[in-house]
Amino acid sequence: MLKIQSFSYHSHTNFSDGKNTIEEMVRRAKDIGFTELGISDHLIVHKNMQQSPSCKVNPNMLAEPDVYNTDFKHILQRFQHHCEELRQVAKSENFKIFVGFEVDFFTYDGWLEELKDFLSQLDYDYLINGNHFLFDESGEEIINLTDLPKLYQDSTCYNDFLNRHFKVMAQAVSSKLFNFLAHIDYARKLGDAICSPDAYWNEKMAVLDALQKNDVGIEISTKGLRKIGDFYPSENVLAQIAKRDIAMVVSDDAHKPTELGLDFAAAENMLQKYGVTRRIKF
């Protein structure tokens, strides 16, 4: 009988862009038989966030200060309180909660040092690297990945943006700050004409090489089934992950209670198909 993973480490609450409270997510986790839950709300901080061209085509970005931030110091107290609240809910619900964050990795001068200082002041358990932004060579100007075709009609620049996107993933993995990597081929949201399952193959393999070298894990995300009709990552990438014996975890990337554990059986079947045996468990 297929054994289904009984926890998720990639979930969001209304602290960031989730739809529900911590309590509502935990009670759903209990109801479906989870033994523990990792809450990994977004940690996205870039000094030029408000100047992003994405704000012009996506004005809602500026209306979501709990998701898109410009300064680590200004959000420290709020994030500290969030960590405390998670610990309190774990006690009141008598349920194991791991405190995590899904971090967008940026590369402008000083950012990594600021991140490390910020994290040193938080009571957290783990970090996920999940990149949702593209940026120029300096790392100073950023755009939401899904806005690429809206902002640039000339597709000749796409390769530069996406090559850098995968290189930054490898850089994030090599920082050894992260427990696992989220949605490695998130760029497939742009469609096969821009990023097909086989596109940027060498770049994706370089990310896997970094995962293997640094002993960092990666998720198989069922959210891909909801967004593009396929897992993140695609089967061809999953086969290479298995070949390298990189540790994996099943993720739902749940933004509401009904998404917790969704399609986990299908993910387990896929992992079994490729003989994935190394699993992440905190």
C-alpha positions in Angstrom: 0.0 0.0 0.0 1.3 3.4 -1.0 2.4 5.5 2.0 1.3 9.1 1.8 3.3 11.9 3.4 1.3 13.1 6.4 2.6 16.7 6.6 3.4 19.7 4.5 6.2 22.2 5.0 5.1 24.6 2.3 2.0 26.5 3.3 0.8 30.1 3.7 -1.5 32.0 6.0 -3.0 35.4 5.9 0.2 36.8 7.4 1.3 36.9 3.7 -0.8 35.9 0.7 -2.7 33.0 2.3 -6.4 33.2 2.7 -6.8 31.9 6.2 -5.5 32.2 9.8 -2.9 30.0 11.4 -5.6 28.3 13.5 -7.7 27.5 10.4 -4.8 25.9 8.6 -3.8 23.9 11.7 -7.3 22.6 12.3 -7.6 21.5 8.7 -4.2 19.7 9.0 -5.5 17.9 12.0 -8.8 17.0 10.3 -7.0 15.3 7.3 -4.6 13.4 9.6 -1.4 15.4 9.3 1.0 14.8 12.1 2.7 18.2 11.8 2.6 21.4 9.7 5.2 23.8 8.4 4.0 27.4 8.0 6.2 29.1 5.4 4.9 32.6 4.7 6.7 34.7 2.2 9.8 36.8 3.1 10.3 39.1 0.1 12.4 42.1 0.7 14.0 44.3 -2.1 15.0 47.9 -1.6 13.5 48.9 -5.0 10.2 46.9 -4.7 8.1 50.0 -5.0 9.9 51.1 -8.1 9.4 47.8 -9.8 7.9 48.0 -13.3 5.6 45.3 -12.2 3.8 47.9 -10.0 2.7 49.7 -13.2 0.9 46.6 -14.6 0.1 45.1 -11.2 -0.9 48.0 -8.9 -2.1 45.4 -6.4 1.5 44.8 -5.5 1.7 48.1 -3.6 -1.5 47.2 -1.9 0.0 44.0 -0.4 2.6 45.4 2.1 2.5 42.1 4.0 4.0 40.3 0.9 6.2 42.8 -0.9 8.6 44.7 1.4 11.4 47.3 0.9 13.3 47.2 4.2 14.2 44.5 6.6 14.3 46.8 9.6 10.7 48.0 9.1 9.3 44.5 9.2 11.4 42.9 11.9 8.9 43.4 14.7 6.0 42.1 12.6 7.9 38.9 11.7 9.1 38.4 15.3 5.4 38.6 16.4 4.4 36.1 13.7 7.0 33.6 15.0 5.7 34.0 18.5 2.1 33.6 17.4 3.0 30.3 15.6 4.6 29.0 18.8 1.5 30.0 20.8 -0.9 28.4 18.4 1.2 25.2 18.5 0.7 25.1 22.2 -3.0 26.0 22.2 -3.8 23.5 19.5 -1.5 20.8 20.9 0.0 20.3 17.4 3.5 20.4 16.0 4.1 23.5 14.0 7.4 24.3 12.3 8.1 28.0 11.7 9.5 28.6 8.3 9.7 31.2 5.6 9.7 31.1 1.8 12.4 33.5 0.8 13.0 35.2 -2.6 16.8 35.4 -3.1 18.1 38.8 -4.4 21.7 39.7 -5.4 22.2 43.4 -5.1 25.1 44.5 -2.9 24.4 44.1 0.8 21.2 42.2 0.5 22.5 38.8 1.7 24.2 40.4 4.8 21.0 42.2 5.6 19.0 38.9 5.3 21.4 37.0 7.6 21.2 39.8 10.2 17.4 39.8 10.0 17.2 36.0 10.3 19.5 36.0 13.4 16.7 37.9 15.2 13.9 35.5 14.4 12.8 32.3 16.2 12.4 30.1 13.1 13.0 26.5 12.1 13.6 26.3 8.4 13.8 28.2 5.1 12.6 27.5 1.6 14.1 29.2 -1.4 11.3 30.2 -3.8 12.0 32.8 -6.4 9.1 34.7 -8.0 11.0 37.7 -9.4 13.4 38.3 -12.3 16.0 41.1 -12.3 18.6 42.8 -14.3 22.3 42.0 -14.1 22.9 44.4 -11.2 20.0 43.0 -9.3 18.7 46.5 -8.8 15.6 46.4 -11.0 13.1 43.6 -10.5 9.9 42.4 -12.1 7.4 39.7 -11.1 8.2 36.7 -13.3 4.6 36.4 -14.5 4.8 40.0 -15.8 7.6 39.3 -18.2 5.5 39.2 -21.4 3.4 42.2 -20.3 6.5 44.4 -19.8 8.7 43.3 -22.6 7.1 42.8 -26.1 10.5 42.0 -27.5 11.2 38.4 -26.5 14.9 38.7 -27.2 15.5 39.7 -23.6 13.7 36.7 -22.2 16.8 34.5 -22.3 18.9 36.9 -20.3 16.2 37.2 -17.6 15.6 33.4 -17.4 19.2 32.4 -17.5 19.8 34.7 -14.6 16.7 33.3 -12.8 18.2 29.7 -12.8 21.7 30.9 -11.9 20.4 32.8 -8.9 18.7 29.6 -7.7 22.0 27.8 -7.8 23.5 30.8 -5.9 20.8 30.6 -3.3 21.4 26.9 -2.8 25.1 27.4 -2.5 24.5 29.9 0.3 23.5 26.9 2.5 20.7 29.0 4.1 17.9 26.9 2.8 16.5 23.5 3.7 14.9 22.9 0.3 14.2 24.6 -3.1 10.7 25.3 -4.2 9.2 25.1 -7.7 12.4 24.9 -9.7 10.5 25.3 -13.0 8.1 27.9 -11.8 8.9 29.8 -15.0 6.7 27.3 -16.9 3.8 29.5 -15.8 4.9 31.7 -18.8 3.9 28.9 -21.2 5.8 26.5 -23.4 6.7 29.1 -25.9 8.8 30.9 -23.3 9.8 28.1 -20.9 8.9 24.6 -21.9 9.8 21.5 -19.8 13.0 21.0 -21.8 13.9 24.7 -22.0 16.9 26.0 -20.1 18.0 22.4 -19.5 21.6 23.1 -18.8 20.7 25.8 -16.4 18.3 23.5 -14.5 20.9 20.8 -14.3 23.4 23.4 -12.8 20.8 24.0 -10.1 20.5 20.2 -9.5 24.3 20.0 -9.3 24.3 22.8 -6.7 21.6 20.9 -4.7 23.6 17.7 -4.8 26.9 19.4 -3.9 25.4 21.3 -1.0 23.1 18.5 0.2 20.0 20.7 -0.1 16.6 19.2 -0.9 13.9 20.0 -3.4 10.1 19.7 -3.4 7.7 18.1 -5.8 4.9 20.5 -5.7 1.3 19.6 -6.4 0.5 23.2 -7.0 1.8 22.8 -10.5 -1.2 20.5 -11.2 -3.5 23.3 -10.2 -1.6 26.0 -12.2 -0.2 24.3 -15.3 -1.6 20.8 -15.2 1.8 19.2 -14.3 4.0 18.9 -11.3 6.8 21.3 -10.4 9.2 19.8 -11.4 8.4 18.1 -14.7 9.1 14.4 -15.1 12.3 14.9 -17.1 13.7 17.0 -14.3 12.4 14.6 -11.6 14.3 11.8 -13.3 17.5 13.7 -13.0 16.8 14.5 -9.3 16.3 10.8 -8.6 19.5 10.0 -10.5 21.4 12.4 -8.3 19.7 11.0 -5.1 18.7 14.5 -4.0 16.3 14.5 -1.0 12.7 15.4 -1.8 9.6 16.5 0.0 6.0 16.6 -1.2 4.6 20.1 -1.1 1.1 21.5 -1.7 2.0 25.2 -1.5 -1.3 25.6 0.2 -2.8 29.1 0.4 -6.1 27.9 1.9 -7.1 24.9 4.1 -8.7 22.9 1.3 -5.3 22.8 -0.5 -3.5 21.0 2.3 -2.5 17.5 1.2 -4.1 18.0 -2.2 -2.9 15.4 -4.8 -0.3 14.0 -2.4 -1.2 10.4 -3.5 -0.4 11.4 -7.2 2.9 12.9 -6.1 3.8 9.8 -4.1 3.1 7.7 -7.2 5.4 9.9 -9.2 8.2 9.6 -6.7 7.7 5.8 -6.6 7.9 5.7 -10.4 11.4 7.2 -10.3 12.6 5.4 -7.3 13.0 8.5 -5.1 13.8 7.2 -1.6 15.6 10.1 0.1 13.0 12.2 1.8 13.0 15.4 3.8 11.6 15.1 7.4 12.3 17.7 10.1 
